[in-house]
Amino acid sequence: MELIGPTSQSYISQRTRLHYADWGNPDAPPLILLHGGRDHCRNWDWTAERFRDDWHVICPDLRGHGDSEWNNNGVYTTMGYVYDLAQLVHQLGLAPVTIVAHSLGGNIATRFTGLYPDQVRKLVAIEGLGPSPKMIEQRRAKPYGDLWTSWIDKKREASARQVRKYDTFEDCLDRMREANSYLSAEQARHLTLHAVMRNEDGTFSWKFDPHLHAWPPDDVPTKGQHALWAAITCPTLMIYGKDSWASNPEEDGRLALFGDNVKVSEYERAGHWVHHDRFEDFVSEVGTFIA
């Protein structure tokens, strides 16, 4: 029997139509799979297929990503994404919900869970704590005005630059493989297929908004973010790849900012996308954890 994929659904948040993939089984406990920056909801397909029999799996496209609309002003903030997640949970009546989130999605999910600890049953964050302490210190060392002028420069570059076009799908595929050398040929092709759109002239472009390269420097203050982490009460699993650029919270001290309900799991032979790089081990550990 051929496997039936997800249905495409949408909801409105901040006057924006946002897309999500719904894998059915609505009477089962809800499970949100939240992707990272410049990614898309269909990167979770393999994970969703494993969990769909026991869970009602919902995979949102963040605004400016995948098949969700772009912001007209090209400005995206992390707390704006937190609101979108809060609206998804609220509108679909998903609380208490289990969340598995990657990178930017993890940053969003940890903040949401700190704000609404009673609405999250269990949380898995794959390299999802945002900038490392070292990166934050480097940013603080720069004059405050320079942070904003740098953002303005990046915004001007994004507004002046045409969306990058690739002559062939294979060119996009090569770029996907370049971004993550651990991907199998099947993984790379599937991820690229759902990450690009065909332009009118026959070329291909990524679906995400180019303005996502320019993040505004204002955000929740570090102490505020730490307060949200400390407010998380549900069992939480943090996953890291040994070969990733991301900073492991067990080593950089951030784990101490959480309660005793949080643990860290590190994977050998894995980079930033642990859920792709070590898929079988990942779904086994996560499946056991969220049960």
C-alpha positions in Angstrom: 0.0 0.0 0.0 1.4 3.4 -1.0 2.1 5.7 2.0 -0.2 8.7 2.0 1.6 12.0 2.8 0.4 15.0 4.8 -2.4 17.4 3.9 -1.5 21.1 3.5 -3.4 23.4 5.9 -3.1 27.0 7.0 -3.9 29.4 9.8 -3.8 33.1 10.2 -1.3 34.8 12.6 -0.4 38.5 12.6 -2.5 39.0 9.4 -0.3 36.4 7.7 -1.4 33.1 6.2 0.9 30.4 7.5 1.2 26.9 6.2 1.5 23.6 8.1 1.6 20.0 7.0 -0.9 17.8 8.9 -0.1 14.1 9.0 -3.6 13.1 10.2 -4.6 10.8 13.2 -6.4 13.8 14.9 -7.5 11.7 17.9 -3.9 10.9 18.9 -1.8 13.2 21.2 -0.5 16.2 19.3 3.1 16.5 18.3 4.6 19.6 16.7 7.8 19.3 14.6 9.3 22.8 14.2 12.0 23.4 11.6 15.0 25.7 11.7 16.1 28.8 9.8 15.8 28.9 6.0 14.4 25.3 6.1 10.9 24.0 5.6 8.3 21.8 7.2 8.9 18.8 4.8 12.4 18.3 6.2 10.5 16.4 9.0 8.9 13.9 6.6 10.9 10.9 7.7 10.4 11.6 11.4 6.7 12.3 10.8 6.3 8.9 9.0 7.7 7.1 12.0 5.5 8.9 14.6 2.3 9.3 12.7 0.7 6.1 13.9 1.0 7.1 17.6 0.8 10.9 17.3 -1.1 13.7 15.5 1.9 15.2 13.8 1.8 18.8 12.7 4.7 20.5 11.0 4.5 24.3 10.5 6.3 26.4 8.0 7.7 29.4 9.8 6.7 32.7 8.3 9.0 33.6 5.5 9.8 29.9 5.0 8.4 27.1 2.9 4.8 27.7 1.8 4.1 30.3 4.4 3.8 34.0 3.4 6.7 36.4 3.6 6.5 39.6 5.8 5.9 42.6 3.6 8.6 44.6 5.4 11.1 41.7 5.5 11.6 42.0 9.2 11.5 38.8 11.3 11.9 38.5 15.0 12.2 35.5 17.3 9.4 36.6 19.5 7.2 37.2 16.5 7.7 33.5 15.7 6.9 32.7 19.3 3.5 34.4 18.8 2.9 32.4 15.7 3.6 29.2 17.6 1.3 30.3 20.4 -1.5 31.0 17.9 -1.1 27.6 16.3 -1.4 25.8 19.6 -4.3 28.1 20.6 -6.3 27.9 17.4 -5.9 24.2 17.0 -6.5 23.4 20.7 -3.3 21.4 20.9 -2.3 22.0 24.6 -0.8 20.2 26.3 1.5 19.6 23.2 4.7 17.7 22.7 7.3 19.7 20.6 10.4 18.6 18.8 12.2 21.5 17.3 15.5 22.2 15.4 17.8 25.3 15.6 15.7 28.4 15.2 12.7 26.3 15.9 14.3 25.2 19.1 15.0 28.8 20.1 11.3 29.5 19.5 10.0 26.4 21.3 12.1 27.0 24.4 10.8 30.5 24.8 7.2 29.4 24.2 7.6 26.6 26.8 9.0 29.1 29.3 6.1 31.4 28.7 3.5 28.7 28.8 5.0 25.8 30.8 1.6 24.2 31.4 0.9 24.0 27.6 4.0 21.8 26.8 4.0 18.2 27.8 7.6 17.3 26.7 10.2 19.3 24.7 13.1 18.2 22.4 15.4 20.9 21.2 18.0 20.1 18.6 20.8 22.7 18.9 18.1 25.3 19.7 19.4 27.7 22.3 20.4 30.5 20.0 23.8 32.3 20.0 26.4 30.8 22.3 27.8 32.8 25.3 30.9 33.4 23.2 28.9 34.9 20.3 26.9 37.0 22.7 30.1 38.4 24.3 31.5 39.2 20.9 28.3 41.0 20.0 28.4 43.0 23.2 32.0 44.1 22.5 30.8 46.0 19.4 29.4 49.6 19.7 25.6 49.4 19.9 25.2 51.7 17.0 27.3 49.5 14.8 24.9 46.6 15.4 22.1 48.6 13.9 24.0 50.1 11.0 25.2 46.6 10.1 21.5 45.5 10.1 20.6 48.4 7.9 23.4 47.6 5.5 22.2 43.9 5.3 18.6 45.0 4.8 19.7 47.3 1.9 21.6 44.5 0.4 18.6 42.2 0.6 16.2 44.7 -0.9 18.6 45.5 -3.8 19.5 41.9 -4.5 17.4 39.8 -6.8 16.3 36.4 -5.5 19.1 34.0 -6.4 18.2 31.9 -9.4 19.7 28.5 -10.3 19.6 27.3 -13.9 18.8 23.7 -13.0 17.4 21.6 -10.1 20.7 19.8 -9.9 22.4 23.2 -9.1 20.1 23.5 -6.1 20.8 19.9 -5.2 24.6 20.6 -5.2 24.1 23.6 -2.9 22.0 21.4 -0.5 24.8 18.8 -0.4 27.4 21.5 0.1 25.4 22.7 3.2 25.3 19.3 4.8 27.8 16.6 3.5 26.2 14.0 5.8 23.0 13.8 3.7 22.3 10.7 1.7 21.4 11.2 -2.0 17.8 10.4 -1.2 17.7 12.9 1.7 19.3 15.7 -0.3 16.9 15.2 -3.2 13.8 15.2 -1.1 14.8 18.2 1.0 15.7 20.2 -2.2 12.5 19.2 -3.9 10.4 20.8 -1.1 12.8 23.7 -0.6 12.7 25.3 -4.1 10.1 26.9 -6.4 10.2 27.0 -10.2 10.3 30.6 -11.6 8.5 31.8 -14.6 11.6 31.8 -16.7 12.3 28.1 -15.8 15.0 28.7 -13.2 14.8 27.6 -9.6 15.0 29.6 -6.4 14.8 28.8 -2.7 11.4 29.4 -1.1 12.6 31.3 2.0 12.7 35.1 2.1 16.2 36.5 1.3 15.6 39.1 4.1 16.0 36.3 6.6 19.7 36.9 6.2 19.3 40.2 8.1 18.2 39.6 11.7 17.5 42.8 13.8 19.8 43.1 16.7 17.1 43.8 19.3 15.8 40.7 21.1 14.8 39.5 24.5 17.6 40.5 26.9 19.9 37.6 27.8 18.6 37.7 31.4 15.1 37.6 30.1 15.8 34.5 28.0 17.5 32.8 30.9 14.4 33.5 33.0 12.3 31.8 30.3 14.6 28.8 30.3 14.4 28.5 34.1 10.6 28.6 33.9 10.4 25.4 31.8 8.9 22.6 33.9 8.4 19.8 31.4 10.9 17.0 30.7 13.3 18.4 28.1 15.9 16.8 25.9 18.6 18.8 24.2 20.4 17.1 21.3 23.7 18.2 19.8 26.0 16.9 17.0 29.6 16.4 17.9 30.7 17.8 14.5 28.4 20.8 14.6 29.4 24.5 15.0 26.8 24.9 17.7 27.9 25.2 21.3 27.0 22.4 23.7 25.3 23.8 26.8 26.9 21.1 29.0 30.2 22.6 28.0 29.5 26.3 27.9 27.5 26.5 31.2 24.0 27.2 29.8 22.7 23.9 31.1 22.9 25.2 34.7 20.3 27.8 33.8 17.7 25.1 33.4 16.1 23.0 36.1 16.8 19.3 36.9 14.3 18.2 34.3 16.7 18.8 31.3 19.3 16.5 29.9 21.7 16.7 26.9 22.5 14.0 24.4 25.4 14.4 22.0 25.8 12.4 18.8 29.1 11.3 17.2 29.3 11.6 13.4 26.6 14.3 13.3 26.6 18.0 12.4 23.9 20.6 12.9 21.1 18.4 11.4 21.2 15.5 13.8 17.8 14.3 12.8 19.1 13.7 9.3 22.7 12.7 10.1 21.8 10.0 12.6 18.2 9.4 11.8 17.7 5.9 13.2 19.4 6.7 16.5 17.5 10.0 16.7 14.0 8.6 16.2 14.8 5.8 18.6 15.9 8.1 21.4 13.2 10.7 20.8 10.5 8.1 20.4 11.4 6.7 23.8 11.7 10.2 25.4 8.4 11.6 24.3 6.4 8.4 24.9 
